[in-house]
Amino acid sequence: MRLTCPFCGPRDLREFTYRGDATLRRPDPDAANAASAFADYVYLRANPRGPHREHWYHAAGCRAWLVVERDTATHAIGRVALARNDQP
């Protein structure tokens, strides 16, 4: 599998580190059920089949944080964007 870094171009997957689900949002600490919501945020994860947004870190390259749209069934790579520029 190859990822296309916005700075370095197409690179082998071994240069990158998977850093997790890019769709998660931290719960509001002032919410009425904050403790329960935070426990779910930390410990519960979906295992989606199909297109999914993920954080990847270009550890062996430019050290950029990326958001990668990847199909979890086929590993086909869709869009790759810098994490700081990505809009959900």
PDB file of N, CA, C and O in Angstrom:
ATOM      1  N   MET A   1       0.852  -1.171   0.000  1.00  0.00           N
ATOM      2  CA  MET A   1       0.000   0.000   0.000  1.00  0.00           C
ATOM      3  C   MET A   1       0.896   1.232   0.000  1.00  0.00           C
ATOM      4  O   MET A   1       1.946   1.252   0.642  1.00  0.00           O
ATOM      5  N   ARG A   2       0.467   2.258  -0.728  1.00  0.00           N
ATOM      6  CA  ARG A   2       1.213   3.504  -0.808  1.00  0.00           C
ATOM      7  C   ARG A   2       0.297   4.662  -0.452  1.00  0.00           C
ATOM      8  O   ARG A   2      -0.875   4.689  -0.825  1.00  0.00           O
ATOM      9  N   LEU A   3       0.861   5.622   0.283  1.00  0.00           N
ATOM     10  CA  LEU A   3       0.149   6.856   0.606  1.00  0.00           C
ATOM     11  C   LEU A   3       0.852   8.002  -0.100  1.00  0.00           C
ATOM     12  O   LEU A   3       2.075   8.000  -0.236  1.00  0.00           O
ATOM     13  N   THR A   4       0.081   8.974  -0.547  1.00  0.00           N
ATOM     14  CA  THR A   4       0.651  10.137  -1.207  1.00  0.00           C
ATOM     15  C   THR A   4       0.695  11.284  -0.217  1.00  0.00           C
ATOM     16  O   THR A   4      -0.330  11.894   0.091  1.00  0.00           O
ATOM     17  N   CYS A   5       1.875  11.571   0.274  1.00  0.00           N
ATOM     18  CA  CYS A   5       2.082  12.673   1.203  1.00  0.00           C
ATOM     19  C   CYS A   5       1.997  13.988   0.419  1.00  0.00           C
ATOM     20  O   CYS A   5       2.576  14.081  -0.663  1.00  0.00           O
ATOM     21  N   PRO A   6       1.299  14.999   0.927  1.00  0.00           N
ATOM     22  CA  PRO A   6       1.216  16.286   0.220  1.00  0.00           C
ATOM     23  C   PRO A   6       2.581  16.952   0.016  1.00  0.00           C
ATOM     24  O   PRO A   6       2.751  17.739  -0.915  1.00  0.00           O
ATOM     25  N   PHE A   7       3.557  16.639   0.885  1.00  0.00           N
ATOM     26  CA  PHE A   7       4.883  17.239   0.759  1.00  0.00           C
ATOM     27  C   PHE A   7       5.867  16.346   0.016  1.00  0.00           C
ATOM     28  O   PHE A   7       6.658  16.836  -0.790  1.00  0.00           O
ATOM     29  N   CYS A   8       5.828  15.042   0.276  1.00  0.00           N
ATOM     30  CA  CYS A   8       6.851  14.120  -0.219  1.00  0.00           C
ATOM     31  C   CYS A   8       6.423  13.308  -1.436  1.00  0.00           C
ATOM     32  O   CYS A   8       7.268  12.685  -2.079  1.00  0.00           O
ATOM     33  N   GLY A   9       5.144  13.299  -1.765  1.00  0.00           N
ATOM     34  CA  GLY A   9       4.661  12.513  -2.889  1.00  0.00           C
ATOM     35  C   GLY A   9       4.357  11.081  -2.474  1.00  0.00           C
ATOM     36  O   GLY A   9       4.269  10.791  -1.281  1.00  0.00           O
ATOM     37  N   PRO A  10       4.195  10.173  -3.449  1.00  0.00           N
ATOM     38  CA  PRO A  10       3.861   8.777  -3.141  1.00  0.00           C
ATOM     39  C   PRO A  10       4.977   8.104  -2.347  1.00  0.00           C
ATOM     40  O   PRO A  10       6.150   8.173  -2.715  1.00  0.00           O
ATOM     41  N   ARG A  11       4.586   7.447  -1.241  1.00  0.00           N
ATOM     42  CA  ARG A  11       5.556   6.772  -0.377  1.00  0.00           C
ATOM     43  C   ARG A  11       4.991   5.437   0.080  1.00  0.00           C
ATOM     44  O   ARG A  11       3.777   5.250   0.150  1.00  0.00           O
ATOM     45  N   ASP A  12       5.895   4.513   0.388  1.00  0.00           N
ATOM     46  CA  ASP A  12       5.521   3.203   0.904  1.00  0.00           C
ATOM     47  C   ASP A  12       4.899   3.340   2.295  1.00  0.00           C
ATOM     48  O   ASP A  12       5.272   4.228   3.061  1.00  0.00           O
ATOM     49  N   LEU A  13       3.973   2.481   2.607  1.00  0.00           N
ATOM     50  CA  LEU A  13       3.266   2.523   3.881  1.00  0.00           C
ATOM     51  C   LEU A  13       4.206   2.420   5.084  1.00  0.00           C
ATOM     52  O   LEU A  13       3.890   2.932   6.158  1.00  0.00           O
ATOM     53  N   ARG A  14       5.355   1.767   4.916  1.00  0.00           N
ATOM     54  CA  ARG A  14       6.293   1.593   6.033  1.00  0.00           C
ATOM     55  C   ARG A  14       6.851   2.906   6.559  1.00  0.00           C
ATOM     56  O   ARG A  14       7.406   2.940   7.657  1.00  0.00           O
ATOM     57  N   GLU A  15       6.718   3.985   5.798  1.00  0.00           N
ATOM     58  CA  GLU A  15       7.176   5.293   6.260  1.00  0.00           C
ATOM     59  C   GLU A  15       6.177   5.946   7.218  1.00  0.00           C
ATOM     60  O   GLU A  15       6.509   6.931   7.878  1.00  0.00           O
ATOM     61  N   PHE A  16       4.960   5.407   7.299  1.00  0.00           N
ATOM     62  CA  PHE A  16       3.881   6.031   8.053  1.00  0.00           C
ATOM     63  C   PHE A  16       3.516   5.209   9.280  1.00  0.00           C
ATOM     64  O   PHE A  16       3.773   4.007   9.344  1.00  0.00           O
ATOM     65  N   THR A  17       2.913   5.882  10.251  1.00  0.00           N
ATOM     66  CA  THR A  17       2.401   5.229  11.452  1.00  0.00           C
ATOM     67  C   THR A  17       0.908   5.528  11.557  1.00  0.00           C
ATOM     68  O   THR A  17       0.498   6.687  11.505  1.00  0.00           O
ATOM     69  N   TYR A  18       0.100   4.482  11.704  1.00  0.00           N
ATOM     70  CA  TYR A  18      -1.339   4.644  11.891  1.00  0.00           C
ATOM     71  C   TYR A  18      -1.576   5.207  13.281  1.00  0.00           C
ATOM     72  O   TYR A  18      -1.049   4.675  14.258  1.00  0.00           O
ATOM     73  N   ARG A  19      -2.362   6.274  13.387  1.00  0.00           N
ATOM     74  CA  ARG A  19      -2.579   6.909  14.682  1.00  0.00           C
ATOM     75  C   ARG A  19      -4.048   6.962  15.106  1.00  0.00           C
ATOM     76  O   ARG A  19      -4.367   7.612  16.101  1.00  0.00           O
ATOM     77  N   GLY A  20      -4.943   6.303  14.387  1.00  0.00           N
ATOM     78  CA  GLY A  20      -6.304   6.157  14.884  1.00  0.00           C
ATOM     79  C   GLY A  20      -7.384   6.793  14.029  1.00  0.00           C
ATOM     80  O   GLY A  20      -7.137   7.348  12.958  1.00  0.00           O
ATOM     81  N   ASP A  21      -8.579   6.684  14.552  1.00  0.00           N
ATOM     82  CA  ASP A  21      -9.811   7.140  13.924  1.00  0.00           C
ATOM     83  C   ASP A  21      -9.846   8.670  13.870  1.00  0.00           C
ATOM     84  O   ASP A  21      -9.683   9.331  14.895  1.00  0.00           O
ATOM     85  N   ALA A  22     -10.058   9.227  12.688  1.00  0.00           N
ATOM     86  CA  ALA A  22     -10.105  10.683  12.538  1.00  0.00           C
ATOM     87  C   ALA A  22     -11.518  11.227  12.679  1.00  0.00           C
ATOM     88  O   ALA A  22     -11.725  12.433  12.542  1.00  0.00           O
ATOM     89  N   THR A  23     -12.485  10.374  12.948  1.00  0.00           N
ATOM     90  CA  THR A  23     -13.864  10.851  13.065  1.00  0.00           C
ATOM     91  C   THR A  23     -14.279  11.097  14.512  1.00  0.00           C
ATOM     92  O   THR A  23     -15.341  11.668  14.757  1.00  0.00           O
ATOM     93  N   LEU A  24     -13.465  10.678  15.467  1.00  0.00           N
ATOM     94  CA  LEU A  24     -13.820  10.845  16.872  1.00  0.00           C
ATOM     95  C   LEU A  24     -13.734  12.304  17.292  1.00  0.00           C
ATOM     96  O   LEU A  24     -12.842  13.036  16.863  1.00  0.00           O
ATOM     97  N   ARG A  25     -14.673  12.718  18.137  1.00  0.00           N
ATOM     98  CA  ARG A  25     -14.675  14.065  18.692  1.00  0.00           C
ATOM     99  C   ARG A  25     -14.749  13.956  20.207  1.00  0.00           C
ATOM    100  O   ARG A  25     -15.575  13.217  20.742  1.00  0.00           O
ATOM    101  N   ARG A  26     -13.890  14.690  20.892  1.00  0.00           N
ATOM    102  CA  ARG A  26     -13.852  14.681  22.355  1.00  0.00           C
ATOM    103  C   ARG A  26     -15.178  15.201  22.902  1.00  0.00           C
ATOM    104  O   ARG A  26     -15.676  16.225  22.434  1.00  0.00           O
ATOM    105  N   PRO A  27     -15.760  14.507  23.887  1.00  0.00           N
ATOM    106  CA  PRO A  27     -17.032  14.962  24.447  1.00  0.00           C
ATOM    107  C   PRO A  27     -16.870  16.242  25.270  1.00  0.00           C
ATOM    108  O   PRO A  27     -15.778  16.560  25.741  1.00  0.00           O
ATOM    109  N   ASP A  28     -17.966  16.959  25.429  1.00  0.00           N
ATOM    110  CA  ASP A  28     -17.994  18.192  26.213  1.00  0.00           C
ATOM    111  C   ASP A  28     -17.799  17.864  27.688  1.00  0.00           C
ATOM    112  O   ASP A  28     -18.598  17.112  28.247  1.00  0.00           O
ATOM    113  N   PRO A  29     -16.763  18.402  28.343  1.00  0.00           N
ATOM    114  CA  PRO A  29     -16.526  18.072  29.746  1.00  0.00           C
ATOM    115  C   PRO A  29     -17.601  18.636  30.686  1.00  0.00           C
ATOM    116  O   PRO A  29     -17.700  18.205  31.835  1.00  0.00           O
ATOM    117  N   ASP A  30     -18.398  19.585  30.213  1.00  0.00           N
ATOM    118  CA  ASP A  30     -19.443  20.178  31.049  1.00  0.00           C
ATOM    119  C   ASP A  30     -20.807  19.519  30.867  1.00  0.00           C
ATOM    120  O   ASP A  30     -21.787  19.939  31.483  1.00  0.00           O
ATOM    121  N   ALA A  31     -20.875  18.503  30.036  1.00  0.00           N
ATOM    122  CA  ALA A  31     -22.154  17.820  29.803  1.00  0.00           C
ATOM    123  C   ALA A  31     -22.588  17.068  31.058  1.00  0.00           C
ATOM    124  O   ALA A  31     -21.766  16.736  31.912  1.00  0.00           O
ATOM    125  N   ALA A  32     -23.885  16.806  31.157  1.00  0.00           N
ATOM    126  CA  ALA A  32     -24.449  16.135  32.339  1.00  0.00           C
ATOM    127  C   ALA A  32     -23.876  14.726  32.511  1.00  0.00           C
ATOM    128  O   ALA A  32     -23.655  14.291  33.641  1.00  0.00           O
ATOM    129  N   ASN A  33     -23.637  14.020  31.432  1.00  0.00           N
ATOM    130  CA  ASN A  33     -23.122  12.648  31.492  1.00  0.00           C
ATOM    131  C   ASN A  33     -21.663  12.599  31.031  1.00  0.00           C
ATOM    132  O   ASN A  33     -21.274  11.680  30.310  1.00  0.00           O
ATOM    133  N   ALA A  34     -20.858  13.576  31.439  1.00  0.00           N
ATOM    134  CA  ALA A  34     -19.487  13.717  30.947  1.00  0.00           C
ATOM    135  C   ALA A  34     -18.626  12.484  31.236  1.00  0.00           C
ATOM    136  O   ALA A  34     -17.858  12.059  30.374  1.00  0.00           O
ATOM    137  N   ALA A  35     -18.742  11.908  32.427  1.00  0.00           N
ATOM    138  CA  ALA A  35     -17.906  10.750  32.778  1.00  0.00           C
ATOM    139  C   ALA A  35     -18.223   9.557  31.874  1.00  0.00           C
ATOM    140  O   ALA A  35     -17.315   8.891  31.377  1.00  0.00           O
ATOM    141  N   SER A  36     -19.489   9.299  31.668  1.00  0.00           N
ATOM    142  CA  SER A  36     -19.903   8.188  30.810  1.00  0.00           C
ATOM    143  C   SER A  36     -19.501   8.446  29.350  1.00  0.00           C
ATOM    144  O   SER A  36     -19.014   7.548  28.664  1.00  0.00           O
ATOM    145  N   ALA A  37     -19.710   9.674  28.890  1.00  0.00           N
ATOM    146  CA  ALA A  37     -19.360  10.015  27.510  1.00  0.00           C
ATOM    147  C   ALA A  37     -17.853   9.913  27.291  1.00  0.00           C
ATOM    148  O   ALA A  37     -17.411   9.459  26.236  1.00  0.00           O
ATOM    149  N   PHE A  38     -17.062  10.334  28.280  1.00  0.00           N
ATOM    150  CA  PHE A  38     -15.616  10.253  28.133  1.00  0.00           C
ATOM    151  C   PHE A  38     -15.137   8.802  28.151  1.00  0.00           C
ATOM    152  O   PHE A  38     -14.220   8.445  27.411  1.00  0.00           O
ATOM    153  N   ALA A  39     -15.751   7.963  28.993  1.00  0.00           N
ATOM    154  CA  ALA A  39     -15.397   6.536  29.009  1.00  0.00           C
ATOM    155  C   ALA A  39     -15.695   5.896  27.654  1.00  0.00           C
ATOM    156  O   ALA A  39     -14.892   5.109  27.152  1.00  0.00           O
ATOM    157  N   ASP A  40     -16.836   6.227  27.062  1.00  0.00           N
ATOM    158  CA  ASP A  40     -17.163   5.712  25.729  1.00  0.00           C
ATOM    159  C   ASP A  40     -16.157   6.213  24.692  1.00  0.00           C
ATOM    160  O   ASP A  40     -15.731   5.455  23.821  1.00  0.00           O
ATOM    161  N   TYR A  41     -15.779   7.486  24.787  1.00  0.00           N
ATOM    162  CA  TYR A  41     -14.818   8.086  23.854  1.00  0.00           C
ATOM    163  C   TYR A  41     -13.461   7.376  23.924  1.00  0.00           C
ATOM    164  O   TYR A  41     -12.818   7.164  22.896  1.00  0.00           O
ATOM    165  N   VAL A  42     -13.033   7.014  25.118  1.00  0.00           N
ATOM    166  CA  VAL A  42     -11.720   6.387  25.298  1.00  0.00           C
ATOM    167  C   VAL A  42     -11.730   4.906  24.935  1.00  0.00           C
ATOM    168  O   VAL A  42     -10.795   4.419  24.300  1.00  0.00           O
ATOM    169  N   TYR A  43     -12.783   4.183  25.334  1.00  0.00           N
ATOM    170  CA  TYR A  43     -12.740   2.719  25.255  1.00  0.00           C
ATOM    171  C   TYR A  43     -13.568   2.075  24.146  1.00  0.00           C
ATOM    172  O   TYR A  43     -13.268   0.948  23.751  1.00  0.00           O
ATOM    173  N   LEU A  44     -14.582   2.736  23.636  1.00  0.00           N
ATOM    174  CA  LEU A  44     -15.446   2.114  22.626  1.00  0.00           C
ATOM    175  C   LEU A  44     -15.055   2.579  21.228  1.00  0.00           C
ATOM    176  O   LEU A  44     -14.961   3.778  20.964  1.00  0.00           O
ATOM    177  N   ARG A  45     -14.833   1.641  20.359  1.00  0.00           N
ATOM    178  CA  ARG A  45     -14.475   1.946  18.974  1.00  0.00           C
ATOM    179  C   ARG A  45     -15.320   1.107  18.022  1.00  0.00           C
ATOM    180  O   ARG A  45     -15.600  -0.065  18.273  1.00  0.00           O
ATOM    181  N   ALA A  46     -15.715   1.739  16.931  1.00  0.00           N
ATOM    182  CA  ALA A  46     -16.422   1.021  15.877  1.00  0.00           C
ATOM    183  C   ALA A  46     -15.380   0.325  15.001  1.00  0.00           C
ATOM    184  O   ALA A  46     -14.217   0.727  14.957  1.00  0.00           O
ATOM    185  N   ASN A  47     -15.812  -0.709  14.317  1.00  0.00           N
ATOM    186  CA  ASN A  47     -14.951  -1.405  13.375  1.00  0.00           C
ATOM    187  C   ASN A  47     -15.632  -1.342  12.010  1.00  0.00           C
ATOM    188  O   ASN A  47     -16.228  -2.321  11.561  1.00  0.00           O
ATOM    189  N   PRO A  48     -15.540  -0.169  11.344  1.00  0.00           N
ATOM    190  CA  PRO A  48     -16.318   0.038  10.122  1.00  0.00           C
ATOM    191  C   PRO A  48     -15.787  -0.772   8.944  1.00  0.00           C
ATOM    192  O   PRO A  48     -14.594  -1.058   8.843  1.00  0.00           O
ATOM    193  N   ARG A  49     -16.700  -1.126   8.071  1.00  0.00           N
ATOM    194  CA  ARG A  49     -16.331  -1.762   6.808  1.00  0.00           C
ATOM    195  C   ARG A  49     -16.681  -0.766   5.719  1.00  0.00           C
ATOM    196  O   ARG A  49     -17.821  -0.312   5.620  1.00  0.00           O
ATOM    197  N   GLY A  50     -15.694  -0.430   4.906  1.00  0.00           N
ATOM    198  CA  GLY A  50     -15.915   0.549   3.848  1.00  0.00           C
ATOM    199  C   GLY A  50     -15.090   1.800   4.081  1.00  0.00           C
ATOM    200  O   GLY A  50     -14.105   1.767   4.818  1.00  0.00           O
ATOM    201  N   PRO A  51     -15.482   2.900   3.460  1.00  0.00           N
ATOM    202  CA  PRO A  51     -14.714   4.141   3.564  1.00  0.00           C
ATOM    203  C   PRO A  51     -14.640   4.644   5.012  1.00  0.00           C
ATOM    204  O   PRO A  51     -15.631   4.648   5.741  1.00  0.00           O
ATOM    205  N   HIS A  52     -13.442   5.063   5.397  1.00  0.00           N
ATOM    206  CA  HIS A  52     -13.219   5.507   6.773  1.00  0.00           C
ATOM    207  C   HIS A  52     -12.103   6.541   6.792  1.00  0.00           C
ATOM    208  O   HIS A  52     -11.146   6.439   6.024  1.00  0.00           O
ATOM    209  N   ARG A  53     -12.223   7.542   7.673  1.00  0.00           N
ATOM    210  CA  ARG A  53     -11.192   8.576   7.821  1.00  0.00           C
ATOM    211  C   ARG A  53     -10.272   8.202   8.972  1.00  0.00           C
ATOM    212  O   ARG A  53     -10.734   7.871  10.064  1.00  0.00           O
ATOM    213  N   GLU A  54      -8.943   8.257   8.719  1.00  0.00           N
ATOM    214  CA  GLU A  54      -7.950   7.827   9.702  1.00  0.00           C
ATOM    215  C   GLU A  54      -6.821   8.853   9.805  1.00  0.00           C
ATOM    216  O   GLU A  54      -6.501   9.533   8.830  1.00  0.00           O
ATOM    217  N   HIS A  55      -6.223   8.958  10.992  1.00  0.00           N
ATOM    218  CA  HIS A  55      -5.017   9.769  11.173  1.00  0.00           C
ATOM    219  C   HIS A  55      -3.795   8.900  10.880  1.00  0.00           C
ATOM    220  O   HIS A  55      -3.707   7.762  11.342  1.00  0.00           O
ATOM    221  N   TRP A  56      -2.869   9.440  10.121  1.00  0.00           N
ATOM    222  CA  TRP A  56      -1.585   8.800   9.845  1.00  0.00           C
ATOM    223  C   TRP A  56      -0.495   9.836  10.060  1.00  0.00           C
ATOM    224  O   TRP A  56      -0.693  11.023   9.803  1.00  0.00           O
ATOM    225  N   TYR A  57       0.662   9.375  10.536  1.00  0.00           N
ATOM    226  CA  TYR A  57       1.805  10.238  10.801  1.00  0.00           C
ATOM    227  C   TYR A  57       2.961   9.812   9.907  1.00  0.00           C
ATOM    228  O   TYR A  57       3.317   8.634   9.878  1.00  0.00           O
ATOM    229  N   HIS A  58       3.551  10.753   9.179  1.00  0.00           N
ATOM    230  CA  HIS A  58       4.657  10.437   8.271  1.00  0.00           C
ATOM    231  C   HIS A  58       5.964  10.438   9.071  1.00  0.00           C
ATOM    232  O   HIS A  58       6.752  11.381   8.991  1.00  0.00           O
ATOM    233  N   ALA A  59       6.174   9.390   9.825  1.00  0.00           N
ATOM    234  CA  ALA A  59       7.289   9.294  10.773  1.00  0.00           C
ATOM    235  C   ALA A  59       8.653   9.255  10.093  1.00  0.00           C
ATOM    236  O   ALA A  59       9.604   9.850  10.600  1.00  0.00           O
ATOM    237  N   ALA A  60       8.769   8.581   8.978  1.00  0.00           N
ATOM    238  CA  ALA A  60      10.065   8.429   8.318  1.00  0.00           C
ATOM    239  C   ALA A  60      10.240   9.428   7.176  1.00  0.00           C
ATOM    240  O   ALA A  60      11.092   9.245   6.306  1.00  0.00           O
ATOM    241  N   GLY A  61       9.440  10.468   7.186  1.00  0.00           N
ATOM    242  CA  GLY A  61       9.527  11.473   6.134  1.00  0.00           C
ATOM    243  C   GLY A  61       9.479  12.866   6.715  1.00  0.00           C
ATOM    244  O   GLY A  61      10.330  13.240   7.522  1.00  0.00           O
ATOM    245  N   CYS A  62       8.494  13.631   6.310  1.00  0.00           N
ATOM    246  CA  CYS A  62       8.400  15.041   6.682  1.00  0.00           C
ATOM    247  C   CYS A  62       7.752  15.263   8.051  1.00  0.00           C
ATOM    248  O   CYS A  62       7.671  16.401   8.513  1.00  0.00           O
ATOM    249  N   ARG A  63       7.294  14.202   8.700  1.00  0.00           N
ATOM    250  CA  ARG A  63       6.666  14.243  10.026  1.00  0.00           C
ATOM    251  C   ARG A  63       5.318  14.973  10.037  1.00  0.00           C
ATOM    252  O   ARG A  63       4.915  15.538  11.054  1.00  0.00           O
ATOM    253  N   ALA A  64       4.644  14.951   8.914  1.00  0.00           N
ATOM    254  CA  ALA A  64       3.331  15.581   8.811  1.00  0.00           C
ATOM    255  C   ALA A  64       2.245  14.646   9.345  1.00  0.00           C
ATOM    256  O   ALA A  64       2.348  13.426   9.217  1.00  0.00           O
ATOM    257  N   TRP A  65       1.201  15.231   9.948  1.00  0.00           N
ATOM    258  CA  TRP A  65       0.003  14.494  10.351  1.00  0.00           C
ATOM    259  C   TRP A  65      -0.977  14.584   9.194  1.00  0.00           C
ATOM    260  O   TRP A  65      -1.245  15.668   8.675  1.00  0.00           O
ATOM    261  N   LEU A  66      -1.511  13.434   8.793  1.00  0.00           N
ATOM    262  CA  LEU A  66      -2.413  13.363   7.649  1.00  0.00           C
ATOM    263  C   LEU A  66      -3.745  12.757   8.045  1.00  0.00           C
ATOM    264  O   LEU A  66      -3.830  11.968   8.985  1.00  0.00           O
ATOM    265  N   VAL A  67      -4.787  13.137   7.315  1.00  0.00           N
ATOM    266  CA  VAL A  67      -6.071  12.448   7.390  1.00  0.00           C
ATOM    267  C   VAL A  67      -6.221  11.714   6.069  1.00  0.00           C
ATOM    268  O   VAL A  67      -6.215  12.320   4.998  1.00  0.00           O
ATOM    269  N   VAL A  68      -6.356  10.397   6.166  1.00  0.00           N
ATOM    270  CA  VAL A  68      -6.426   9.533   4.986  1.00  0.00           C
ATOM    271  C   VAL A  68      -7.803   8.897   4.936  1.00  0.00           C
ATOM    272  O   VAL A  68      -8.264   8.319   5.921  1.00  0.00           O
ATOM    273  N   GLU A  69      -8.456   9.002   3.794  1.00  0.00           N
ATOM    274  CA  GLU A  69      -9.708   8.283   3.574  1.00  0.00           C
ATOM    275  C   GLU A  69      -9.342   6.957   2.927  1.00  0.00           C
ATOM    276  O   GLU A  69      -8.836   6.910   1.806  1.00  0.00           O
ATOM    277  N   ARG A  70      -9.613   5.869   3.668  1.00  0.00           N
ATOM    278  CA  ARG A  70      -9.223   4.525   3.213  1.00  0.00           C
ATOM    279  C   ARG A  70     -10.422   3.592   3.323  1.00  0.00           C
ATOM    280  O   ARG A  70     -11.169   3.639   4.300  1.00  0.00           O
ATOM    281  N   ASP A  71     -10.597   2.750   2.320  1.00  0.00           N
ATOM    282  CA  ASP A  71     -11.644   1.730   2.368  1.00  0.00           C
ATOM    283  C   ASP A  71     -11.089   0.557   3.166  1.00  0.00           C
ATOM    284  O   ASP A  71     -10.113  -0.067   2.750  1.00  0.00           O
ATOM    285  N   THR A  72     -11.699   0.251   4.300  1.00  0.00           N
ATOM    286  CA  THR A  72     -11.174  -0.796   5.175  1.00  0.00           C
ATOM    287  C   THR A  72     -11.368  -2.197   4.601  1.00  0.00           C
ATOM    288  O   THR A  72     -10.719  -3.139   5.056  1.00  0.00           O
ATOM    289  N   ALA A  73     -12.238  -2.351   3.620  1.00  0.00           N
ATOM    290  CA  ALA A  73     -12.458  -3.663   3.009  1.00  0.00           C
ATOM    291  C   ALA A  73     -11.440  -3.945   1.904  1.00  0.00           C
ATOM    292  O   ALA A  73     -10.970  -5.073   1.758  1.00  0.00           O
ATOM    293  N   THR A  74     -11.102  -2.908   1.126  1.00  0.00           N
ATOM    294  CA  THR A  74     -10.215  -3.114  -0.021  1.00  0.00           C
ATOM    295  C   THR A  74      -8.841  -2.454   0.153  1.00  0.00           C
ATOM    296  O   THR A  74      -7.931  -2.718  -0.632  1.00  0.00           O
ATOM    297  N   HIS A  75      -8.685  -1.619   1.147  1.00  0.00           N
ATOM    298  CA  HIS A  75      -7.473  -0.828   1.406  1.00  0.00           C
ATOM    299  C   HIS A  75      -7.210   0.208   0.320  1.00  0.00           C
ATOM    300  O   HIS A  75      -6.101   0.733   0.221  1.00  0.00           O
ATOM    301  N   ALA A  76      -8.221   0.506  -0.498  1.00  0.00           N
ATOM    302  CA  ALA A  76      -8.071   1.539  -1.516  1.00  0.00           C
ATOM    303  C   ALA A  76      -7.979   2.901  -0.830  1.00  0.00           C
ATOM    304  O   ALA A  76      -8.780   3.220   0.049  1.00  0.00           O
ATOM    305  N   ILE A  77      -7.001   3.693  -1.240  1.00  0.00           N
ATOM    306  CA  ILE A  77      -6.786   5.009  -0.655  1.00  0.00           C
ATOM    307  C   ILE A  77      -7.550   6.036  -1.483  1.00  0.00           C
ATOM    308  O   ILE A  77      -7.437   6.081  -2.708  1.00  0.00           O
ATOM    309  N   GLY A  78      -8.321   6.851  -0.793  1.00  0.00           N
ATOM    310  CA  GLY A  78      -9.040   7.943  -1.450  1.00  0.00           C
ATOM    311  C   GLY A  78      -8.277   9.237  -1.260  1.00  0.00           C
ATOM    312  O   GLY A  78      -7.168   9.394  -1.771  1.00  0.00           O
ATOM    313  N   ARG A  79      -8.855  10.139  -0.546  1.00  0.00           N
ATOM    314  CA  ARG A  79      -8.286  11.461  -0.320  1.00  0.00           C
ATOM    315  C   ARG A  79      -7.242  11.428   0.795  1.00  0.00           C
ATOM    316  O   ARG A  79      -7.404  10.723   1.791  1.00  0.00           O
ATOM    317  N   VAL A  80      -6.167  12.200   0.614  1.00  0.00           N
ATOM    318  CA  VAL A  80      -5.151  12.391   1.647  1.00  0.00           C
ATOM    319  C   VAL A  80      -4.992  13.893   1.836  1.00  0.00           C
ATOM    320  O   VAL A  80      -4.767  14.622   0.870  1.00  0.00           O
ATOM    321  N   ALA A  81      -5.109  14.358   3.082  1.00  0.00           N
ATOM    322  CA  ALA A  81      -4.998  15.795   3.361  1.00  0.00           C
ATOM    323  C   ALA A  81      -4.197  16.014   4.630  1.00  0.00           C
ATOM    324  O   ALA A  81      -4.128  15.138   5.492  1.00  0.00           O
ATOM    325  N   LEU A  82      -3.596  17.180   4.737  1.00  0.00           N
ATOM    326  CA  LEU A  82      -2.946  17.537   5.997  1.00  0.00           C
ATOM    327  C   LEU A  82      -4.006  17.637   7.077  1.00  0.00           C
ATOM    328  O   LEU A  82      -5.084  18.181   6.839  1.00  0.00           O
ATOM    329  N   ALA A  83      -3.719  17.130   8.236  1.00  0.00           N
ATOM    330  CA  ALA A  83      -4.707  17.114   9.330  1.00  0.00           C
ATOM    331  C   ALA A  83      -5.139  18.519   9.700  1.00  0.00           C
ATOM    332  O   ALA A  83      -6.309  18.739  10.013  1.00  0.00           O
ATOM    333  N   ARG A  84      -4.226  19.472   9.673  1.00  0.00           N
ATOM    334  CA  ARG A  84      -4.588  20.847  10.068  1.00  0.00           C
ATOM    335  C   ARG A  84      -5.523  21.515   9.071  1.00  0.00           C
ATOM    336  O   ARG A  84      -6.214  22.472   9.424  1.00  0.00           O
ATOM    337  N   ASN A  85      -5.559  21.028   7.823  1.00  0.00           N
ATOM    338  CA  ASN A  85      -6.416  21.598   6.790  1.00  0.00           C
ATOM    339  C   ASN A  85      -7.689  20.800   6.566  1.00  0.00           C
ATOM    340  O   ASN A  85      -8.561  21.229   5.810  1.00  0.00           O
ATOM    341  N   ASP A  86      -7.810  19.653   7.208  1.00  0.00           N
ATOM    342  CA  ASP A  86      -8.933  18.752   6.933  1.00  0.00           C
ATOM    343  C   ASP A  86     -10.210  19.254   7.576  1.00  0.00           C
ATOM    344  O   ASP A  86     -10.215  19.683   8.730  1.00  0.00           O
ATOM    345  N   GLN A  87     -11.294  19.197   6.816  1.00  0.00           N
ATOM    346  CA  GLN A  87     -12.619  19.533   7.324  1.00  0.00           C
ATOM    347  C   GLN A  87     -13.466  18.278   7.307  1.00  0.00           C
ATOM    348  O   GLN A  87     -13.524  17.600   6.281  1.00  0.00           O
ATOM    349  N   PRO A  88     -14.135  17.939   8.420  1.00  0.00           N
ATOM    350  CA  PRO A  88     -14.955  16.715   8.442  1.00  0.00           C
ATOM    351  C   PRO A  88     -16.117  16.768   7.470  1.00  0.00           C
ATOM    352  O   PRO A  88     -16.890  15.814   7.379  1.00  0.00           O
TER     353      PRO A  88
END
